Amino acid sequence: MSAPRRTGAGLFAPDRATTPVGTWLKIASGEPVEIMAYAGFDFVVVDLEHAPLDLQTAYRLINSAAALGMVPLVRVPDKTPSTIQKILDAGAMGILVPHVDTVEQAAAVGQACRFPPHGVRGAGGTSRAGAWGLRPNAEYLTTGNDDVLCIAQLESVEAIKAAPEMLALDSVDAVFVGAADLSMAMGSTPASPEVLDLIGSATAAAHAVGKRCGLAFGGVPERAAQAVRDGCDFLLLSNDTSMLAEAARGLVTAFRAAAEEEN
């Protein structure tokens, strides 16, 4: 008997007992994926926007994450249907799309994720997503439409204002507020009242139509926990490179301090 297939849609199941927690993958190696699974993350996001990862590497990381029981998502580097097509054929259970600023852009990326008549995604049933042609075609098409997440990243004031219309689209499952880019565009900081107000607006827009809004918090779990209490539905904590960097620096710093105390 095969293991149950984890899906992107399952990440947002109404009966989930806990808030889904993920992290970014930026290292072109399988070991960080294994570590994140053993650490207890629910999902990972392979970062093709801000890391030097190619499609073949993403393909391997997606497979490793799924095999280890996590939901593999990918942050695509652009909005082109061809990029989205390849990532979904590789077995990704959802995508995050950067800088979706208008409802027209949201509609286009949503359609790129769905098969006709709901979208324009081409059939590739002999890919990993179709179990190399072994999954019945009807099942492949149904899961491709129903189980794959399309998450629009809101990173400008314009995007936040358009959020209600974006979320009204059947093909958009959730939004993710990129607070760092949003605050830079405003000449502010992620924790400023005006940015927090916009995050609250996006969260309210998502909840009004029964959808999800997510955020990223680096290595600050206390702030993430507060955001969940304030309505955040899924979150990302740190990333593999930062975790390694912080642990390495902390170890060396602690050693230097201990060595100086003895002297």
C-alpha positions in Angstrom: 0.0 0.0 0.0 1.4 3.4 -0.9 1.7 6.3 1.6 -1.1 8.9 1.5 -0.4 11.6 -0.9 0.0 15.0 0.8 -1.5 17.8 -1.1 -1.2 21.6 -1.2 -4.9 21.9 -0.5 -4.5 19.7 2.6 -2.2 22.3 4.0 -5.2 24.6 4.4 -7.7 21.9 5.4 -10.4 23.3 7.8 -9.9 20.5 10.3 -6.2 21.2 10.8 -5.4 21.4 14.5 -2.3 23.6 14.2 -1.2 26.5 12.0 1.0 25.3 9.1 4.6 26.3 9.6 7.2 26.2 6.8 10.6 27.5 5.9 12.5 28.6 2.8 15.0 26.4 1.0 17.9 28.2 -0.6 20.7 25.6 -0.5 21.1 23.3 -3.5 21.4 20.1 -1.5 19.0 17.4 -0.1 20.4 17.4 3.4 18.6 20.7 4.5 15.3 19.2 3.3 15.8 16.2 5.5 16.7 18.4 8.5 13.6 20.5 8.1 11.4 17.4 7.9 13.0 15.9 11.1 12.6 19.4 12.8 8.9 19.2 12.2 8.1 21.7 9.5 4.8 21.1 7.7 6.0 22.5 4.4 9.0 24.0 2.6 9.2 26.7 -0.1 12.0 26.1 -2.7 13.1 29.7 -3.3 13.8 30.3 -7.0 13.4 34.0 -6.6 16.2 34.8 -4.1 18.5 31.8 -4.3 20.8 30.5 -7.1 18.7 27.4 -7.6 17.9 26.0 -11.1 14.9 23.9 -12.2 16.7 20.6 -11.9 17.7 21.3 -8.3 14.2 22.4 -7.5 13.0 19.1 -9.0 15.1 17.1 -6.6 14.2 19.2 -3.6 10.4 18.9 -4.4 10.7 15.1 -4.5 12.7 14.9 -1.3 10.2 17.1 0.6 7.2 15.1 -0.6 8.9 11.8 0.3 9.7 13.1 3.8 6.1 14.0 4.4 6.2 17.8 3.9 4.2 19.8 1.4 6.6 21.1 -1.3 5.9 24.6 -2.5 8.0 26.7 -4.9 8.5 30.5 -5.0 8.8 31.0 -8.8 11.1 33.6 -10.2 8.6 35.1 -12.6 4.9 35.0 -13.6 5.3 33.2 -17.0 3.0 30.3 -17.6 6.0 28.2 -18.9 7.8 28.5 -15.6 4.7 27.7 -13.6 4.0 24.7 -15.9 7.5 23.2 -15.4 7.3 23.6 -11.6 3.9 22.0 -11.3 5.0 19.2 -13.7 7.9 18.6 -11.4 5.5 17.8 -8.6 5.2 21.0 -6.6 2.0 21.1 -4.7 1.7 24.9 -5.0 3.5 28.1 -6.0 4.1 31.5 -4.4 4.2 34.2 -7.1 6.2 37.3 -6.2 5.0 40.9 -6.9 1.4 40.2 -7.9 0.1 43.8 -7.9 -3.1 43.7 -9.9 -6.2 41.5 -10.2 -5.3 40.9 -13.9 -1.9 39.5 -12.9 -3.5 37.3 -10.2 -6.0 36.0 -12.8 -3.2 35.2 -15.2 -1.1 33.2 -12.7 -4.2 31.5 -11.4 -5.1 30.4 -14.9 -1.5 29.1 -15.4 -2.0 26.8 -12.5 -5.3 25.2 -13.7 -6.2 22.9 -16.5 -9.0 24.0 -19.0 -11.7 25.0 -18.7 -10.6 26.6 -15.5 -7.2 27.8 -16.8 -4.5 27.4 -19.5 -2.1 24.8 -18.0 -1.1 22.2 -20.5 -1.5 18.5 -19.8 1.7 16.7 -18.9 0.5 13.4 -17.5 3.8 11.6 -18.1 5.6 14.0 -15.7 6.2 13.4 -12.0 2.9 15.2 -11.3 1.1 12.4 -13.3 3.2 9.7 -11.7 5.0 9.2 -15.0 1.8 8.4 -16.8 0.7 5.8 -14.2 -1.9 8.0 -12.5 -5.3 7.9 -14.3 -5.7 10.9 -16.5 -9.0 12.0 -14.8 -7.3 11.8 -11.4 -4.3 13.8 -12.7 -6.5 16.5 -14.1 -8.7 16.7 -11.0 -5.8 16.8 -8.5 -4.0 19.4 -10.7 -7.0 21.7 -10.4 -8.1 21.0 -6.8 -5.0 20.1 -4.9 -2.4 22.6 -6.2 -2.2 26.0 -4.3 -1.8 29.3 -6.1 -0.6 31.9 -3.6 -0.2 35.5 -4.7 2.5 37.5 -2.9 1.4 41.1 -2.1 4.4 43.4 -1.9 3.0 46.8 -2.6 0.2 49.2 -1.5 -1.4 48.6 -4.9 -1.4 44.9 -4.3 -3.0 45.2 -0.9 -5.7 47.4 -2.3 -6.4 44.8 -5.0 -6.4 41.9 -2.5 -10.2 41.6 -2.2 -10.6 41.3 -6.0 -7.7 38.8 -6.2 -9.1 36.7 -3.5 -12.5 36.6 -5.2 -10.9 34.6 -8.0 -11.5 30.9 -7.7 -8.0 30.2 -9.0 -6.3 32.1 -6.2 -6.2 30.1 -3.0 -4.4 32.4 -0.7 -2.2 35.5 -0.4 1.2 36.0 1.2 2.2 39.5 2.4 5.8 40.2 1.7 6.2 42.7 4.6 9.9 43.5 3.8 9.3 44.6 0.2 6.0 46.3 1.2 7.7 48.3 3.9 10.6 49.3 1.6 8.1 50.5 -1.1 6.5 52.6 1.6 9.8 53.9 3.0 8.9 52.3 6.3 9.7 49.1 8.4 7.8 45.8 8.6 6.8 46.5 12.2 5.5 50.0 11.6 1.8 50.7 12.3 1.1 51.6 8.7 2.5 48.3 7.5 0.7 46.3 10.2 -2.5 48.0 9.2 -2.1 46.9 5.6 -1.3 43.3 6.7 -4.5 43.4 8.7 -6.4 44.6 5.7 -5.1 41.7 3.6 -5.9 39.2 6.3 -9.4 40.5 6.6 -9.9 40.3 2.9 -8.8 36.7 2.9 -11.0 35.7 5.8 -14.0 37.5 4.3 -14.0 34.9 1.5 -12.8 31.9 3.5 -9.2 32.0 2.2 -5.8 32.2 3.9 -3.2 34.9 4.4 0.4 34.1 5.3 3.6 35.9 6.5 7.3 35.3 7.0 9.1 36.2 10.2 12.8 35.2 9.9 14.0 33.8 13.2 11.6 35.5 15.5 9.1 32.9 16.6 7.5 35.1 19.3 6.4 37.6 16.6 5.1 34.8 14.5 3.0 33.4 17.4 1.5 36.9 17.9 0.7 37.1 14.2 -1.2 33.9 14.4 -3.2 35.2 17.4 -3.9 38.3 15.2 -5.2 36.1 12.3 -2.3 34.9 10.3 -3.1 31.5 8.7 0.2 30.1 7.7 3.8 31.3 8.2 7.4 30.8 7.3 10.2 30.9 9.8 13.7 31.7 8.7 15.5 29.7 6.0 18.1 27.0 5.7 21.0 29.4 5.0 20.1 31.8 7.9 19.7 28.9 10.3 23.2 27.7 9.5 24.7 31.1 9.6 23.1 32.0 13.0 24.1 28.7 14.6 27.6 29.0 13.3 28.1 32.5 14.5 26.4 31.8 17.8 28.8 28.8 18.4 31.9 30.8 17.6 30.7 33.8 19.7 30.0 31.6 22.6 33.3 29.9 22.4 35.2 33.2 22.2 33.3 34.5 25.2 34.0 31.4 27.2 37.7 31.4 26.3 38.0 35.1 27.4 36.4 34.3 30.8 39.0 31.7 31.5 41.8 34.1 30.7 
